[in-house]
């Protein structure tokens, strides 16, 4: 699913289910990070890194450790940009060469309602109005959860370019649907704070894609060079 949302120059690897990838071996450096983690967290950590290493191989890069860096963002091998995500029963990684794309952010969520107490903290009034309109037209998608996922992807693409936190309320996300493809579409995140400068241009928004299928909501943002 993730691969459908990304350009050809970005490689995506995903895995479904709770077995298999979660038992992939960790490098010693990664094991040290997980020494105090509970079993579920270790499985998620291992599974998504197995996806990342398989993506490295597709790019012709030798598999290697992926350790958390500042802000928890993964530290990729030199010359690569990427993102990882996991939720119950699913994990994925997306990687590209930094010469081809500037940044990538992906996220996956269960296609389930967003807890009511979370919505006010992660949305703006205009976003909630648009979500109500989408839900009225298309009640088969959990739009609030999809918006949350889109903002997660935006943040994952933003952080490597800035090294700074982006609050949920610092980007106004508008979701669109594809004619003839009711379970996919695009979205635009309008930045409400100064954006990063990339290749001499000041970014004012991030564009992304989304899909809803197999009980999952997935989103992806690719930031291109000029």
PAZAPA-4460 file (N, C-alpha, C; in steps of 0.05 Angstrom, whole numbers, plus 32768, in hexadecimal, padded with zeros to 4 digits):
% residues 226
    n_x    n_y    n_z   ca_x   ca_y   ca_z    c_x    c_y    c_z   seq   type   mol
   8010   7FE8   8000   8000   8000   8000   8011   8019   8000     1      X     A
   8026   801A   8011   8037   8031   8013   8044   8038   7FF8     2      X     A
   804D   8023   7FEA   805B   8027   7FD1   804A   8035   7FBC     3      X     A
   8030   8031   7FBD   801E   803E   7FAA   801D   805D   7FAE     4      X     A
   8025   8066   7FC5   8023   8082   7FCC   803D   8092   7FC7     5      X     A
   8051   8084   7FBF   806C   808F   7FBD   8076   8090   7FA0     6      X     A
   8088   80A2   7F99   8093   80A3   7F7E   80A5   808B   7F79     7      X     A
   80AB   8086   7F60   80BB   806F   7F58   80D7   806F   7F65     8      X     A
   80E1   8086   7F6A   80FD   8087   7F75   80FE   8081   7F93     9      X     A
   80E7   807D   7F9F   80E6   8075   7FBB   80DE   8057   7FBD    10      X     A
   80EE   8047   7FCB   80E9   802B   7FCE   80D9   8026   7FE8    11      X     A
   80C4   8017   7FE7   80B5   8010   7FFF   80B4   7FF2   8003    12      X     A
   80B6   7FE9   801C   80B3   7FCD   8023   80A0   7FCC   803B    13      X     A
   808C   7FBA   8039   8079   7FB8   804F   8075   7F9B   8057    14      X     A
   806A   7F97   806E   8065   7F7C   8078   804B   7F7C   8088    15      X     A
   803B   7F67   8084   8022   7F64   8092   8024   7F4D   80A7    16      X     A
   8014   7F4F   80BB   8013   7F39   80CF   8025   7F3E   80E6    17      X     A
   8024   7F2D   80F9   8033   7F30   8112   804B   7F1E   8114    18      X     A
   804E   7F0B   8101   8064   7EF8   8102   8078   7EFE   80EC    19      X     A
   808F   7EF1   80EC   80A2   7EF4   80D7   80B4   7F0C   80DB    20      X     A
   80AE   7F23   80CF   80C0   7F3A   80D0   80C7   7F41   80ED    21      X     A
   80B5   7F3E   8100   80BB   7F45   811B   80D1   7F35   8128    22      X     A
   80D7   7F1E   811B   80EC   7F0C   8126   8106   7F10   8117    23      X     A
   8108   7F24   8106   8120   7F29   80F7   8136   7F32   810B    24      X     A
   814F   7F29   8107   8164   7F2F   811A   816A   7F4D   811A    25      X     A
   8172   7F56   8132   817A   7F72   8135   8199   7F73   8136    26      X     A
   81A4   7F89   812D   81C1   7F8E   8131   81C6   7F93   814E    27      X     A
   81DF   7F8F   8158   81E5   7F93   8174   81DE   7FAF   817D    28      X     A
   81E3   7FC3   816C   81DD   7FDF   8174   81BF   7FE2   8178    29      X     A
   81AF   7FD5   8168   8192   7FD7   816A   8188   7FC7   8183    30      X     A
   8194   7FB0   8188   818D   7FA1   81A0   8192   7FB2   81B9    31      X     A
   81A8   7FC1   81B9   81AE   7FD2   81D1   8198   7FE7   81D6    32      X     A
   818C   7FF1   81C0   8177   8005   81C2   815E   7FF8   81CE    33      X     A
   8159   7FDF   81C8   8141   7FD1   81CF   8143   7FC0   81E8    34      X     A
   8159   7FC3   81F7   815F   7FB1   820D   8149   7FB2   8223    35      X     A
   813C   7FC8   8226   8127   7FCB   823B   810B   7FCB   822F    36      X     A
   8109   7FC7   8215   80EF   7FC8   8208   80DF   7FAF   820D    37      X     A
   80C4   7FB2   820D   80B2   7F9B   8210   80B2   7F8B   81F6    38      X     A
   80A8   7F73   81F7   80A9   7F61   81DF   809B   7F6D   81C7    39      X     A
   8083   7F7A   81CB   8075   7F85   81B5   8085   7F9B   81A7    40      X     A
   8091   7FAC   81B7   80A1   7FC2   81AC   80B9   7FB7   819D    41      X     A
   80C5   7FA2   81A7   80DC   7F95   8199   80D4   7F8A   817E    42      X     A
   80BC   7F7D   817D   80B3   7F72   8164   80AE   7F88   8150    43      X     A
   80A2   7F9E   8158   809D   7FB4   8146   80B7   7FC0   813C    44      X     A
   80C9   7FC4   814F   80E3   7FD0   8148   80F2   7FBF   8134    45      X     A
   80F2   7FA4   8139   8100   7F92   8126   80F2   7F90   810B    46      X     A
   80D7   7F8E   810C   80C8   7F8B   80F3   80CC   7FA2   80E0    47      X     A
   80CA   7FBA   80EA   80CC   7FD1   80D9   80E9   7FD5   80CF    48      X     A
   80FD   7FCD   80DE   8118   7FCE   80D5   811F   7FB8   80C1    49      X     A
   8111   7FA2   80C3   8114   7F8E   80AE   810A   7F99   8093    50      X     A
   80F4   7FA7   8094   80EA   7FB5   807C   80FE   7FC9   8071    51      X     A
   810A   7FD8   8084   811D   7FED   807C   8136   7FE0   806F    52      X     A
   813F   7FCA   807A   8157   7FBD   806E   8152   7FB1   8053    53      X     A
   813A   7FA7   8050   8132   7F9C   8035   8130   7FB3   8021    54      X     A
   8127   7FCA   802A   8126   7FE2   8018   8143   7FEB   8011    55      X     A
   8155   7FEA   8024   8171   7FF0   801E   817C   7FDE   8008    56      X     A
   8176   7FC4   800B   8180   7FB1   7FF7   8175   7FB8   7FDB    57      X     A
   815C   7FC0   7FDA   8150   7FC8   7FC0   815E   7FE0   7FB3    58      X     A
   8169   7FF1   7FC5   8178   8008   7FBB   8196   8002   7FB7    59      X     A
   819E   7FEA   7FBC   81BA   7FE2   7FB8   81CB   7FEB   7FCF    60      X     A
   81BF   7FF0   7FE7   81CE   7FF8   7FFF   81D0   7FE1   8012    61      X     A
   81E8   7FDA   801C   81EA   7FC4   802F   81D9   7FC9   8047    62      X     A
   81CA   7FB4   8050   81BA   7FB7   8068   81CB   7FBE   8080    63      X     A
   81C0   7FD0   8091   81CF   7FD9   80A8   81BC   7FE3   80BE    64      X     A
   81C7   7FE8   80D6   81B5   7FF0   80EC   81A6   800A   80E6    65      X     A
   818E   800C   80F2   817F   8024   80F0   8178   802C   810D    66      X     A
   8187   803F   8117   8184   8047   8133   8174   8061   8136    67      X     A
   8166   8064   814C   8157   807E   8150   816A   8095   8154    68      X     A
   8164   80AB   8147   8174   80C3   814B   8166   80D8   815B    69      X     A
   816D   80F1   8156   8160   8107   8165   8142   8107   815F    70      X     A
   8132   810A   8174   8115   810B   8171   8109   80F0   816A    71      X     A
   8119   80DA   816C   810F   80C0   8165   810F   80B9   8148    72      X     A
   8117   80CC   8137   8117   80C7   811A   812E   80B3   8113    73      X     A
   8129   80A1   8101   813E   808E   80FA   8156   809B   80ED    74      X     A
   816E   8091   80F3   8187   809A   80E7   818D   8088   80CF    75      X     A
   818A   8093   80B7   818E   8083   809F   81AB   8084   8096    76      X     A
   81B4   806F   8087   81CF   8070   807B   81D2   8089   806A    77      X     A
   81EB   8092   8068   81F1   80AA   8058   81E7   80A7   803C    78      X     A
   81DA   80BC   8032   81D0   80BC   8017   81B3   80B2   8014    79      X     A
   81A7   80AA   802B   818B   80A0   802A   8179   80B2   803B    80      X     A
   8160   80B3   8033   814B   80BF   8043   8134   80AA   8045    81      X     A
   8125   80AC   805A   8110   8098   805C   80FE   809C   8074    82      X     A
   80EC   8088   8078   80D9   8089   808D   80CF   806D   8093    83      X     A
   80C6   8068   80AB   80BC   804E   80B3   80A1   8052   80C2    84      X     A
   8091   803E   80C3   8078   803F   80D2   806F   8022   80D9    85      X     A
   8060   8020   80EE   8055   8007   80F6   803B   800B   8106    86      X     A
   8029   7FF8   8104   8012   7FF7   8115   800B   7FD9   8117    87      X     A
   7FF7   7FD2   8126   7FF1   7FB6   812A   7FED   7FA7   8110    88      X     A
   7FFD   7F93   810B   7FFB   7F83   80F3   8007   7F8E   80DA    89      X     A
   8016   7FA4   80DC   8021   7FB0   80C3   803A   7FC1   80CA    90      X     A
   804D   7FBF   80B9   8064   7FD1   80BB   806F   7FD6   809F    91      X     A
   807C   7FED   809C   8087   7FF5   8082   809E   8008   8085    92      X     A
   80AF   8009   8070   80C4   801C   806E   80C6   8026   8052    93      X     A
   80CE   803F   804F   80D1   804B   8034   80EC   805A   8034    94      X     A
   80FB   8054   801F   8116   8060   801D   811B   806B   8001    95      X     A
   812A   8080   7FFF   8132   808B   7FE6   814E   8097   7FE9    96      X     A
   815A   809E   7FD3   8174   80AB   7FD3   8170   80C9   7FD7    97      X     A
   8181   80D5   7FE8   817E   80F1   7FED   8182   8103   7FD5    98      X     A
   818F   80F8   7FC0   8193   8107   7FA7   8179   8107   7F97    99      X     A
   8167   80F4   7F9D   814E   80F2   7F8D   8137   8100   7F9B   100      X     A
   8135   80FD   7FB5   811F   8109   7FC5   812B   8116   7FDE   101      X     A
   811E   812B   7FE7   8129   8139   7FFF   8120   812C   8019   102      X     A
   8108   8122   801A   80FE   8116   8033   80E5   8105   802D   103      X     A
   80E1   80F2   803F   80CA   80E0   803C   80BE   80DC   8058   104      X     A
   80A3   80DB   8059   8095   80D4   8072   807E   80C1   806C   105      X     A
   807D   80AB   807B   8066   8099   8078   805A   8092   8093   106      X     A
   8040   808B   8092   8033   8083   80AB   801C   806F   80A4   107      X     A
   8017   805D   80B7   8001   804A   80B4   7FF2   8049   80CE   108      X     A
   7FD7   8048   80CC   7FC6   8048   80E3   7FAF   8033   80DE   109      X     A
   7FA4   8028   80F3   7F8C   8017   80EE   7F75   8028   80E5   110      X     A
   7F65   801D   80D3   7F4E   802C   80C9   7F38   802A   80DE   111      X     A
   7F3C   8039   80F4   7F2A   8039   810B   7F26   8055   8114   112      X     A
   7F11   805A   8124   7F0C   8076   812E   7F23   8080   813E   113      X     A
   7F29   809A   813C   7F3C   80A7   814D   7F2F   80AC   8168   114      X     A
   7F3D   80A6   817E   7F31   80AC   8198   7F27   80C9   819A   115      X     A
   7F0F   80CD   81A5   7F03   80E7   81A6   7F14   80FC   81B4   116      X     A
   7F22   80F3   81C9   7F32   8106   81D8   7F4B   8110   81C8   117      X     A
   7F53   8101   81B3   7F6B   8108   81A4   7F65   811E   818F   118      X     A
   7F4D   811D   8184   7F46   812E   816E   7F4C   814C   8173   119      X     A
   7F43   8158   8189   7F48   8175   818D   7F66   817C   818E   120      X     A
   7F76   8169   8197   7F92   816E   819A   7FA2   816D   8180   121      X     A
   7F97   8160   816C   7FA7   815B   8154   7F9A   8169   813B   122      X     A
   7F84   8177   813F   7F77   8184   8128   7F71   81A1   812D   123      X     A
   7F6D   81AF   8117   7F64   81CB   8117   7F46   81CD   8111   124      X     A
   7F39   81E3   8119   7F1C   81E5   8114   7F15   81E1   80F6   125      X     A
   7F24   81ED   80E4   7F1E   81E9   80C7   7F21   81CC   80BF   126      X     A
   7F35   81BE   80CA   7F39   81A2   80C4   7F21   8192   80CD   127      X     A
   7F17   8197   80E5   7F00   8188   80F0   7EE8   818D   80DF   128      X     A
   7EE4   81A5   80D5   7ECD   81AB   80C3   7ED0   819A   80AA   129      X     A
   7EE7   8199   809E   7EEB   818A   8085   7EE8   816C   808A   130      X     A
   7EF1   8163   80A1   7EEE   8147   80A8   7ED0   813F   80AA   131      X     A
   7EC0   8151   80B5   7EA3   814B   80B7   7E97   8149   809B   132      X     A
   7EA0   815A   8089   7E95   815A   806E   7E9D   8140   8060   133      X     A
   7EB7   8137   8064   7EBF   811E   8058   7EB0   8106   8063   134      X     A
   7EAC   8107   807D   7E9D   80F0   808A   7E80   80EF   8080   135      X     A
   7E75   8106   807B   7E59   8106   8071   7E57   80FA   8055   136      X     A
   7E6C   8100   8044   7E6C   80F6   8029   7E75   80D9   8028   137      X     A
   7E89   80D2   8039   7E95   80B8   8037   7E99   80AC   8053   138      X     A
   7E84   80A1   805F   7E86   8098   807A   7E96   807D   807D   139      X     A
   7E9F   8072   8067   7EAD   8058   8068   7ECB   805B   806E   140      X     A
   7ED5   8074   8071   7EF1   8079   8079   7EF1   8088   8093   141      X     A
   7F04   8080   80A5   7F07   808F   80BE   7F19   80A7   80B9   142      X     A
   7F0D   80BD   80B1   7F1C   80D4   80A8   7F2C   80E1   80BE   143      X     A
   7F22   80E1   80D6   7F32   80ED   80EC   7F4C   80DE   80F0   144      X     A
   7F4B   80C4   80EF   7F64   80B4   80F2   7F76   80B9   80DA   145      X     A
   7F6A   80BB   80C2   7F7A   80C0   80AA   7F88   80DB   80AC   146      X     A
   7F7B   80EF   80B6   7F88   8109   80BA   7F9F   8107   80CE   147      X     A
   7F9B   80F8   80E3   7FB1   80F4   80F6   7FC8   80E7   80E8   148      X     A
   7FC3   80D3   80D8   7FD9   80C5   80CA   7FE7   80D8   80B7   149      X     A
   7FD8   80E9   80A8   7FE4   80FC   8096   7FF7   810F   80A5   150      X     A
   7FEF   8118   80BC   8000   812A   80CC   8019   811C   80D6   151      X     A
   8016   8102   80DC   802E   80F3   80E4   8042   80F1   80CC   152      X     A
   8038   80EC   80B4   8049   80EB   809D   8056   8106   8097   153      X     A
   8047   811B   809B   8051   8136   8097   8068   813B   80AB   154      X     A
   8064   8134   80C4   8079   8138   80D8   8093   8129   80D1   155      X     A
   808F   810F   80C8   80A6   80FF   80C2   80B6   8109   80AA   156      X     A
   80A8   8117   8098   80B6   8124   8081   80C2   813E   8089   157      X     A
   80B5   814C   809C   80BE   8166   80A5   80D8   8165   80B6   158      X     A
   80D8   8152   80C9   80EE   8152   80DD   810A   814F   80D1   159      X     A
   810F   813D   80BE   812A   813C   80B3   8133   8155   80A5   160      X     A
   8121   8166   809C   8127   817F   808E   812C   8196   80A1   161      X     A
   8122   8193   80BA   8123   81AA   80CC   8131   81A3   80E7   162      X     A
   812E   818A   80EF   8138   8183   810A   8127   818F   8120   163      X     A
   810F   8197   8119   80FD   81A4   812D   80E2   8196   812F   164      X     A
   80D6   8199   8146   80BB   818E   814A   80A7   819D   813A   165      X     A
   8093   818F   812F   807C   819C   8122   8063   8193   8130   166      X     A
   8055   81A6   813D   803D   819E   814C   8026   8197   8138   167      X     A
   8013   8187   8142   7FFD   817F   8131   7FED   8197   8127   168      X     A
   7FED   81AD   8137   7FDD   81C5   8130   7FED   81D9   811F   169      X     A
   8005   81D1   8117   8016   81E3   8107   8016   81DC   80E9   170      X     A
   8004   81CA   80E2   7FFF   81C4   80C6   7FE2   81BF   80C2   171      X     A
   7FD7   81CC   80AD   7FBA   81C9   80A7   7FB8   81B6   808F   172      X     A
   7FAC   819F   8094   7FAC   8189   8080   7F90   8188   8074   173      X     A
   7F8F   8188   8059   7F76   8185   804A   7F78   816C   803A   174      X     A
   7F65   815A   803E   7F65   8140   8031   7F52   8140   8018   175      X     A
   7F5C   8134   8002   7F4C   8132   7FEA   7F49   8115   7FE3   176      X     A
   7F35   810F   7FD2   7F30   80F4   7FC8   7F34   80F2   7FAA   177      X     A
   7F3C   80DB   7FA1   7F40   80D7   7F84   7F26   80CF   7F76   178      X     A
   7F1E   80DD   7F61   7F06   80D4   7F52   7F09   80B8   7F48   179      X     A
   7EF6   80A7   7F4C   7EF8   808C   7F43   7F08   8079   7F54   180      X     A
   7F15   8084   7F68   7F25   8073   7F7B   7F1E   807C   7F97   181      X     A
   7F07   8072   7FA1   7EFD   807D   7FBA   7F0D   8078   7FD3   182      X     A
   7F21   8065   7FD2   7F30   805F   7FE9   7F4D   8069   7FE7   183      X     A
   7F51   807E   7FD8   7F6B   808A   7FD6   7F68   80A8   7FCF   184      X     A
   7F7E   80B6   7FD2   7F7D   80D3   7FCB   7F96   80E1   7FD4   185      X     A
   7F95   80FB   7FD4   7FAC   810B   7FDB   7FA5   811D   7FF2   186      X     A
   7FB9   812A   7FFD   7FB5   813F   8011   7FCB   8153   8010   187      X     A
   7FC5   816B   8019   7FD9   8181   801B   7FDA   818B   8037   188      X     A
   7FF2   818D   8041   7FF6   8198   805C   8002   81B4   8059   189      X     A
   7FF2   81C8   805F   7FFB   81E4   805E   8009   81EB   8079   190      X     A
   8022   81F2   8077   8032   81F7   808F   802A   8212   809B   191      X     A
   8024   8213   80B5   801C   822B   80C2   8033   8238   80D2   192      X     A
   804B   822C   80CF   8064   8237   80D9   8078   8238   80C2   193      X     A
   808D   8248   80C5   80A1   8249   80AF   80AB   822E   80A8   194      X     A
   80AA   8227   808E   80B3   820D   8085   80D1   820D   8080   195      X     A
   80DC   81F5   807B   80F9   81F3   8075   80FF   81FF   805A   196      X     A
   8118   8207   8057   8122   8211   803D   8130   81F9   8030   197      X     A
   8126   81F3   8018   8131   81DC   8009   8138   81E5   7FEC   198      X     A
   8151   81E0   7FE5   815A   81E8   7FCA   8154   8205   7FC3   199      X     A
   8156   8216   7FD7   8152   8232   7FD3   8135   823B   7FD4   200      X     A
   8123   8229   7FD9   8106   8231   7FDB   80FC   822C   7FF7   201      X     A
   80EA   823D   7FFF   80DE   823B   801A   80C4   822B   8017   202      X     A
   80C4   8213   8024   80AC   8202   8021   8095   820D   8032   203      X     A
   807E   820E   8025   8065   8217   8033   8051   8201   8038   204      X     A
   8055   81EA   802A   8042   81D4   802E   8050   81B9   8026   205      X     A
   8045   81A3   8030   804D   8188   8028   8035   817B   801B   206      X     A
   803A   816C   8005   8025   815D   7FF8   8028   813F   7FFE   207      X     A
   8012   8131   8000   8013   8114   8006   7FFD   8105   7FF9   208      X     A
   7FFE   80EA   7FFC   7FEA   80D8   7FF2   7FE0   80C6   8009   209      X     A
   7FC8   80BB   8005   7FBD   80A9   8019   7FAE   8093   800C   210      X     A
   7FAB   807D   801B   7F9B   8066   8011   7F8E   8059   802A   211      X     A
   7F76   804D   8025   7F68   803E   803A   7F61   8023   802F   212      X     A
   7F6C   800E   803B   7F67   7FF3   8031   7F70   7FDE   8046   213      X     A
   7F63   7FC8   8046   7F6B   7FB1   8057   7F6C   7FB9   8074   214      X     A
   7F5A   7FCA   807D   7F59   7FD2   8099   7F6E   7FE6   80A1   215      X     A
   7F7C   7FF2   808D   7F92   8004   8093   7F8D   801F   8086   216      X     A
   7F98   8034   8092   7F9A   804E   8086   7FB8   8054   8083   217      X     A
   7FC1   805A   806B   7FDE   805F   8067   7FE1   807A   8059   218      X     A
   7FF5   8089   8061   7FFA   80A3   8055   8018   80A6   8050   219      X     A
   801F   80B7   803C   803B   80BB   8035   803F   80D7   802B   220      X     A
   8055   80E3   8032   805D   80FD   8029   8079   80FA   801D   221      X     A
   807D   8105   8005   8097   8106   7FF8   809D   8123   7FF3   222      X     A
   80B4   812C   7FFC   80BD   8148   7FF7   80D3   8146   7FE1   223      X     A
   80CD   8152   7FCA   80DE   8151   7FB3   80F2   8168   7FB2   224      X     A
   8109   8164   7FA6   811B   817A   7F9F   810E   818A   7F88   225      X     A
   8117   81A2   7F85   810E   81B2   7F6E   811B   81A9   7F55   226      X     A
***
